[in-house]
Structure formats: structure tokens, C-alpha cells
Amino acid sequence: AKVIQWVLFSQRAGAKISPGRMWHITDLHLDPTYRLGPDPAHVCASSKGSPAVAPGVYGDYLCDAPYSLLSSALDHLSKMVSPEDFVIWTGSEPHSLFWFSPDLNLV
């Protein structure tokens, strides 16, 4: 709420605003069970037994995102966003927290 207040009222207070970039990341849906293998029905738990259509290193349409996809995307993001810019991370991440240990829940 304080950020919204700052954005809404900063011009009125005479603050200088510089243009910048903002990234909005939402609904990453990590599937830590994603593994390429000979049986497309067992590539990921998130497909609920449906065979993956075209599984690859960076995932499949029927599966939630494998670590390789998220790692690559976030690595690219870290190179694109300068320190004065910001990222908003929203979405339904908690639905899959049962996959993780408490150490892996740290962001």
C-alpha cells in the first residue's frame, strides 16, 4: 500500500520520476518432478498421467515448468533488469509448496 501511495502522490510532492522498467512475474508453477525419460506418461506429475506431447529440456505444454525453464528465465531477467528497476512477483505459487522442503521455500 505504501508503494501505491508513493506512486500516486510523488508527483504532487515534487519528486523527480525517472522512466524505468518493471517486470511482472506470475504463476511460475515449478514442477520439481519433471524428468525426461522414455515414457511420456511419466515425465511430470503435473500432467496427472497424461502423456507429454513433446517433452524437452524446457518443458512440455501439459507439465508445469521444470527447473531448467525457470532458471533460464530468471537468469535472463537478472541480466535485463538494472538495479534501479524492480520486479513484481505474484500468482498462485503456494498451491505447489508441498513439493518443497522449508529450505527451498526461501525466495
Secondary structure, DSSP 8 states (H G I E B T S, - for coil): -HHHHHHHHTTTTT-------EEEEE---B-TT----S-GGGS-GGGTT---SS-BTTB-TTS-B-HHHHHHHHHHHHHHS-TTSEEEEES-GGGGGGGS-GGGG--
